Amino acid sequence: MKLATLCYVQKPGHTLMLHRVKKKNDMHQGKWNGLGGKLEPGESPEECAIREVWEESGLACRNPRLRGFITFPAFDEIDDWYTFLYTFDDFEGELIDSPEGNLAWVANDRLLELNLWPGDRIFLPWIFQDRLFSAKFVYDKGEFIRHEVTFYAAGGEMSHEAAEYQKAPSDFEKPSGPIPTATFQPVYTPKDDTYCWVCDGPVTKRHCKIICEQCGFVRDCSDP
């Protein structure tokens, strides 16, 4: 059993996301995640959330807001993970070169276009709602199997939902059709020009431009 936090730092219209592309043998390799990690001995979930965001982003956060709790049975094929989800909108500092991956402020209306875990596409909209949730997301060797959730509204009302998937639907993996690029410009810290910011595809460098061979996303070599 592992206890962990998953944190989403927010500023108007944007959420801080972490692209996991740096560490070897990372089970999240290539995925976009929030920030967070395992609780240390004697630590509360709130203390863990503040510490993990500081270590992974350099931002000093205050007043974590609990959004929900998710159980991931045998997510790493070994341990059950019990995860507290928080959002922060009270913070200060500058982003660092994170040891966990590349950081980007992503527009909230583009979050689901990132390369996420399939289940993340379901629960990410919940962190913007004014209700608490307790959920279970079941994977089998990385394949999304099912989820169930109970929502707790401020007035005491409860509601439930559940769904099963024989195989992770393709629309959980990538958005269908071409991805617009005019307004979707993740800003990385640090710079990285070895893969596409949008779809993780291979890129070609030509005339001070970085062009994705897979989705056609183009950015300048000088972009941060």
LOVO-579269 format. One record per residue (C-alpha): x, y, z; residue number from 1. Coordinates in pm, 1 decimal. Each point is the difference from the previous one (the first is absolute). Layout:
residues N
<xx=X | yy=Y | zz=Z | num=NUM>
...
This chain:
residues 224
<xx=0.0 | yy=0.0 | zz=0.0 | num=1>
<xx=131.1 | yy=342.9 | zz=-98.2 | num=2>
<xx=-135.3 | yy=337.8 | zz=113.5 | num=3>
<xx=56.1 | yy=288.5 | zz=-240.2 | num=4>
<xx=-113.6 | yy=344.3 | zz=-108.1 | num=5>
<xx=-81.1 | yy=132.8 | zz=-345.9 | num=6>
<xx=-0.7 | yy=377.4 | zz=-28.4 | num=7>
<xx=-114.2 | yy=250.6 | zz=-261.3 | num=8>
<xx=132.5 | yy=354.7 | zz=36.4 | num=9>
<xx=-232.8 | yy=245.1 | zz=-172.6 | num=10>
<xx=8.8 | yy=358.5 | zz=-117.6 | num=11>
<xx=-280.7 | yy=173.1 | zz=-193.5 | num=12>
<xx=-85.8 | yy=-221.1 | zz=-296.6 | num=13>
<xx=304.1 | yy=-228.5 | zz=34.9 | num=14>
<xx=121.1 | yy=-306.0 | zz=191.8 | num=15>
<xx=361.3 | yy=-98.0 | zz=62.2 | num=16>
<xx=75.2 | yy=-340.2 | zz=-154.3 | num=17>
<xx=310.4 | yy=-217.9 | zz=5.4 | num=18>
<xx=117.3 | yy=-187.6 | zz=-310.0 | num=19>
<xx=174.3 | yy=-315.9 | zz=123.0 | num=20>
<xx=287.1 | yy=-34.2 | zz=-246.3 | num=21>
<xx=317.3 | yy=16.0 | zz=212.7 | num=22>
<xx=29.6 | yy=-301.5 | zz=228.0 | num=23>
<xx=98.6 | yy=-347.1 | zz=-114.2 | num=24>
<xx=-243.6 | yy=-285.2 | zz=64.0 | num=25>
<xx=-276.2 | yy=246.8 | zz=84.6 | num=26>
<xx=-339.9 | yy=-175.5 | zz=-5.9 | num=27>
<xx=-146.2 | yy=336.5 | zz=-105.0 | num=28>
<xx=248.2 | yy=45.1 | zz=-285.8 | num=29>
<xx=-137.7 | yy=237.8 | zz=-263.9 | num=30>
<xx=-316.4 | yy=78.7 | zz=197.1 | num=31>
<xx=-110.6 | yy=337.0 | zz=131.2 | num=32>
<xx=-79.3 | yy=0.4 | zz=373.0 | num=33>
<xx=-64.3 | yy=230.8 | zz=286.4 | num=34>
<xx=268.1 | yy=34.6 | zz=265.9 | num=35>
<xx=30.8 | yy=-205.6 | zz=316.0 | num=36>
<xx=137.6 | yy=-314.6 | zz=153.5 | num=37>
<xx=7.1 | yy=-234.0 | zz=298.9 | num=38>
<xx=-64.7 | yy=110.9 | zz=355.8 | num=39>
<xx=300.2 | yy=-11.3 | zz=229.5 | num=40>
<xx=-22.9 | yy=-145.0 | zz=353.2 | num=41>
<xx=-194.6 | yy=229.5 | zz=233.5 | num=42>
<xx=-112.1 | yy=225.0 | zz=-284.1 | num=43>
<xx=-358.5 | yy=110.1 | zz=-58.1 | num=44>
<xx=-136.4 | yy=-2.9 | zz=-356.7 | num=45>
<xx=-2.3 | yy=381.6 | zz=0.2 | num=46>
<xx=362.6 | yy=17.4 | zz=113.2 | num=47>
<xx=92.6 | yy=-252.2 | zz=-268.9 | num=48>
<xx=-182.0 | yy=200.0 | zz=-269.3 | num=49>
<xx=181.0 | yy=323.1 | zz=90.8 | num=50>
<xx=340.0 | yy=-172.4 | zz=20.4 | num=51>
<xx=-36.2 | yy=-193.8 | zz=-324.6 | num=52>
<xx=-108.5 | yy=305.0 | zz=-199.8 | num=53>
<xx=295.7 | yy=193.8 | zz=140.4 | num=54>
<xx=247.9 | yy=-276.0 | zz=-84.7 | num=55>
<xx=-135.0 | yy=-59.3 | zz=-350.9 | num=56>
<xx=-75.9 | yy=357.6 | zz=-109.0 | num=57>
<xx=170.6 | yy=251.4 | zz=230.8 | num=58>
<xx=-338.9 | yy=156.5 | zz=84.0 | num=59>
<xx=-82.8 | yy=68.8 | zz=364.0 | num=60>
<xx=-369.1 | yy=-83.6 | zz=34.5 | num=61>
<xx=-245.0 | yy=73.5 | zz=278.0 | num=62>
<xx=-355.0 | yy=-101.5 | zz=83.0 | num=63>
<xx=-38.0 | yy=-331.2 | zz=-185.4 | num=64>
<xx=-357.9 | yy=-78.7 | zz=-92.2 | num=65>
<xx=-100.3 | yy=-365.2 | zz=19.4 | num=66>
<xx=-194.2 | yy=-98.5 | zz=-311.4 | num=67>
<xx=-26.0 | yy=-374.4 | zz=38.7 | num=68>
<xx=152.9 | yy=-336.7 | zz=71.9 | num=69>
<xx=78.4 | yy=-276.1 | zz=-249.9 | num=70>
<xx=88.8 | yy=-363.5 | zz=55.5 | num=71>
<xx=218.8 | yy=-160.4 | zz=-269.2 | num=72>
<xx=8.9 | yy=-377.2 | zz=72.2 | num=73>
<xx=338.9 | yy=-150.2 | zz=-95.2 | num=74>
<xx=66.0 | yy=292.9 | zz=-231.4 | num=75>
<xx=368.6 | yy=-89.4 | zz=-27.2 | num=76>
<xx=-96.6 | yy=-371.3 | zz=-4.1 | num=77>
<xx=129.7 | yy=-25.3 | zz=357.6 | num=78>
<xx=-158.8 | yy=248.5 | zz=241.4 | num=79>
<xx=-337.0 | yy=161.1 | zz=48.0 | num=80>
<xx=36.5 | yy=379.6 | zz=-20.6 | num=81>
<xx=-225.1 | yy=224.5 | zz=208.4 | num=82>
<xx=22.8 | yy=353.3 | zz=-133.0 | num=83>
<xx=-119.0 | yy=333.2 | zz=141.4 | num=84>
<xx=-71.0 | yy=257.6 | zz=-272.6 | num=85>
<xx=57.0 | yy=369.9 | zz=72.7 | num=86>
<xx=-11.4 | yy=327.0 | zz=-188.0 | num=87>
<xx=197.5 | yy=313.8 | zz=84.7 | num=88>
<xx=-65.0 | yy=355.9 | zz=-112.7 | num=89>
<xx=204.4 | yy=171.8 | zz=272.8 | num=90>
<xx=370.0 | yy=-20.8 | zz=-83.0 | num=91>
<xx=316.4 | yy=196.7 | zz=-69.0 | num=92>
<xx=336.5 | yy=-61.9 | zz=-159.3 | num=93>
<xx=145.7 | yy=-84.8 | zz=-339.7 | num=94>
<xx=-4.8 | yy=-335.7 | zz=-175.0 | num=95>
<xx=320.7 | yy=-202.2 | zz=23.4 | num=96>
<xx=155.8 | yy=-258.9 | zz=-228.5 | num=97>
<xx=-200.5 | yy=-284.3 | zz=152.5 | num=98>
<xx=178.6 | yy=-331.5 | zz=58.0 | num=99>
<xx=-326.0 | yy=-182.5 | zz=-76.2 | num=100>
<xx=-67.0 | yy=134.0 | zz=-350.9 | num=101>
<xx=-84.1 | yy=316.2 | zz=-191.2 | num=102>
<xx=-244.3 | yy=249.0 | zz=148.2 | num=103>
<xx=-261.5 | yy=188.1 | zz=-201.9 | num=104>
<xx=-292.6 | yy=228.6 | zz=72.0 | num=105>
<xx=-276.3 | yy=-152.3 | zz=-213.7 | num=106>
<xx=-328.8 | yy=172.3 | zz=-83.4 | num=107>
<xx=-281.0 | yy=-172.2 | zz=188.3 | num=108>
<xx=-202.3 | yy=-55.5 | zz=-315.0 | num=109>
<xx=293.8 | yy=-188.7 | zz=-157.8 | num=110>
<xx=84.4 | yy=-232.5 | zz=289.1 | num=111>
<xx=-180.9 | yy=-298.7 | zz=-148.7 | num=112>
<xx=202.4 | yy=31.7 | zz=-321.4 | num=113>
<xx=317.5 | yy=-96.0 | zz=184.2 | num=114>
<xx=139.1 | yy=-353.7 | zz=9.9 | num=115>
<xx=-168.7 | yy=-100.2 | zz=327.1 | num=116>
<xx=-75.4 | yy=-325.8 | zz=171.3 | num=117>
<xx=-348.5 | yy=-103.8 | zz=-122.0 | num=118>
<xx=-151.8 | yy=34.0 | zz=346.1 | num=119>
<xx=140.2 | yy=351.6 | zz=37.8 | num=120>
<xx=-225.7 | yy=111.2 | zz=-284.7 | num=121>
<xx=-293.6 | yy=-97.4 | zz=219.0 | num=122>
<xx=101.4 | yy=150.1 | zz=333.7 | num=123>
<xx=174.5 | yy=319.8 | zz=-111.7 | num=124>
<xx=-330.8 | yy=182.7 | zz=-62.6 | num=125>
<xx=-104.1 | yy=-90.6 | zz=355.9 | num=126>
<xx=272.7 | yy=217.8 | zz=155.2 | num=127>
<xx=-177.0 | yy=306.0 | zz=-139.3 | num=128>
<xx=-333.4 | yy=-91.4 | zz=160.0 | num=129>
<xx=-127.7 | yy=109.4 | zz=339.3 | num=130>
<xx=-42.1 | yy=-348.6 | zz=143.6 | num=131>
<xx=221.8 | yy=-261.0 | zz=162.9 | num=132>
<xx=47.9 | yy=-343.3 | zz=-153.1 | num=133>
<xx=122.5 | yy=-343.3 | zz=103.2 | num=134>
<xx=83.0 | yy=-223.6 | zz=-295.1 | num=135>
<xx=167.2 | yy=-321.5 | zz=-107.4 | num=136>
<xx=180.7 | yy=-34.1 | zz=-332.9 | num=137>
<xx=101.6 | yy=-350.5 | zz=-102.8 | num=138>
<xx=281.6 | yy=-73.7 | zz=-246.3 | num=139>
<xx=136.6 | yy=-334.9 | zz=-114.9 | num=140>
<xx=356.9 | yy=17.1 | zz=-132.8 | num=141>
<xx=-57.7 | yy=361.5 | zz=-101.3 | num=142>
<xx=-336.0 | yy=-71.6 | zz=-163.3 | num=143>
<xx=-292.5 | yy=199.4 | zz=137.2 | num=144>
<xx=-268.8 | yy=-242.7 | zz=121.7 | num=145>
<xx=-262.3 | yy=184.6 | zz=202.7 | num=146>
<xx=-76.5 | yy=281.2 | zz=238.6 | num=147>
<xx=-257.5 | yy=78.0 | zz=266.6 | num=148>
<xx=-53.0 | yy=317.0 | zz=201.5 | num=149>
<xx=-215.3 | yy=154.9 | zz=269.4 | num=150>
<xx=-46.6 | yy=377.3 | zz=-0.3 | num=151>
<xx=-74.7 | yy=195.8 | zz=317.7 | num=152>
<xx=-162.4 | yy=340.5 | zz=-57.2 | num=153>
<xx=27.2 | yy=286.9 | zz=247.1 | num=154>
<xx=-363.6 | yy=-40.4 | zz=101.1 | num=155>
<xx=46.5 | yy=-364.9 | zz=91.1 | num=156>
<xx=-138.1 | yy=-150.4 | zz=-320.8 | num=157>
<xx=172.7 | yy=-311.1 | zz=-131.5 | num=158>
<xx=13.3 | yy=-142.1 | zz=-350.4 | num=159>
<xx=174.7 | yy=-297.5 | zz=-159.7 | num=160>
<xx=127.7 | yy=-102.7 | zz=-339.3 | num=161>
<xx=192.9 | yy=-296.7 | zz=-136.8 | num=162>
<xx=115.2 | yy=-131.5 | zz=-336.6 | num=163>
<xx=194.1 | yy=-297.3 | zz=-134.9 | num=164>
<xx=217.4 | yy=-22.5 | zz=-310.2 | num=165>
<xx=99.5 | yy=-321.7 | zz=-172.2 | num=166>
<xx=282.6 | yy=197.5 | zz=-151.3 | num=167>
<xx=100.8 | yy=360.3 | zz=46.9 | num=168>
<xx=-193.1 | yy=196.0 | zz=-266.3 | num=169>
<xx=223.3 | yy=159.3 | zz=-259.6 | num=170>
<xx=-139.6 | yy=342.9 | zz=78.8 | num=171>
<xx=148.3 | yy=-35.8 | zz=350.4 | num=172>
<xx=346.8 | yy=-20.8 | zz=-155.5 | num=173>
<xx=4.8 | yy=283.0 | zz=-252.4 | num=174>
<xx=-247.9 | yy=263.3 | zz=-116.3 | num=175>
<xx=-145.8 | yy=-84.6 | zz=-340.8 | num=176>
<xx=85.1 | yy=212.8 | zz=-301.5 | num=177>
<xx=268.1 | yy=266.8 | zz=-31.9 | num=178>
<xx=88.7 | yy=194.0 | zz=313.1 | num=179>
<xx=-26.8 | yy=378.6 | zz=-41.0 | num=180>
<xx=326.6 | yy=172.3 | zz=78.8 | num=181>
<xx=-77.8 | yy=369.8 | zz=-19.0 | num=182>
<xx=-97.5 | yy=37.3 | zz=366.1 | num=183>
<xx=166.3 | yy=-308.0 | zz=151.0 | num=184>
<xx=354.8 | yy=96.5 | zz=91.8 | num=185>
<xx=132.6 | yy=-182.5 | zz=308.6 | num=186>
<xx=291.0 | yy=191.5 | zz=150.0 | num=187>
<xx=265.2 | yy=-239.8 | zz=117.7 | num=188>
<xx=258.0 | yy=37.3 | zz=271.9 | num=189>
<xx=259.2 | yy=-80.3 | zz=-120.4 | num=190>
<xx=8.5 | yy=16.0 | zz=-380.0 | num=191>
<xx=-31.7 | yy=-326.8 | zz=-182.1 | num=192>
<xx=9.5 | yy=-48.7 | zz=-375.3 | num=193>
<xx=23.3 | yy=-376.3 | zz=-27.9 | num=194>
<xx=-372.1 | yy=-85.4 | zz=-24.2 | num=195>
<xx=-336.7 | yy=158.5 | zz=-70.8 | num=196>
<xx=-156.8 | yy=190.9 | zz=288.4 | num=197>
<xx=-349.9 | yy=-102.1 | zz=-110.7 | num=198>
<xx=11.4 | yy=-368.7 | zz=-99.6 | num=199>
<xx=353.4 | yy=-112.9 | zz=100.5 | num=200>
<xx=71.7 | yy=-88.9 | zz=-363.2 | num=201>
<xx=337.4 | yy=25.9 | zz=-179.7 | num=202>
<xx=107.0 | yy=346.3 | zz=-113.4 | num=203>
<xx=207.2 | yy=147.8 | zz=-280.0 | num=204>
<xx=203.0 | yy=320.7 | zz=39.8 | num=205>
<xx=-9.2 | yy=222.0 | zz=-306.6 | num=206>
<xx=73.7 | yy=371.3 | zz=-48.9 | num=207>
<xx=-28.0 | yy=82.5 | zz=371.8 | num=208>
<xx=-326.4 | yy=-191.3 | zz=20.4 | num=209>
<xx=-77.0 | yy=-323.0 | zz=186.0 | num=210>
<xx=-261.7 | yy=-195.7 | zz=-194.3 | num=211>
<xx=-179.9 | yy=-309.2 | zz=125.9 | num=212>
<xx=1.7 | yy=-277.5 | zz=-259.3 | num=213>
<xx=-310.1 | yy=-154.6 | zz=157.6 | num=214>
<xx=-254.6 | yy=279.3 | zz=63.6 | num=215>
<xx=163.4 | yy=296.4 | zz=-176.5 | num=216>
<xx=38.7 | yy=220.6 | zz=307.9 | num=217>
<xx=257.3 | yy=275.1 | zz=-70.9 | num=218>
<xx=192.3 | yy=216.2 | zz=241.3 | num=219>
<xx=306.2 | yy=223.1 | zz=-17.1 | num=220>
<xx=334.0 | yy=-136.3 | zz=121.8 | num=221>
<xx=17.3 | yy=299.7 | zz=232.7 | num=222>
<xx=-331.1 | yy=-76.8 | zz=172.5 | num=223>
<xx=36.4 | yy=-53.7 | zz=375.8 | num=224>
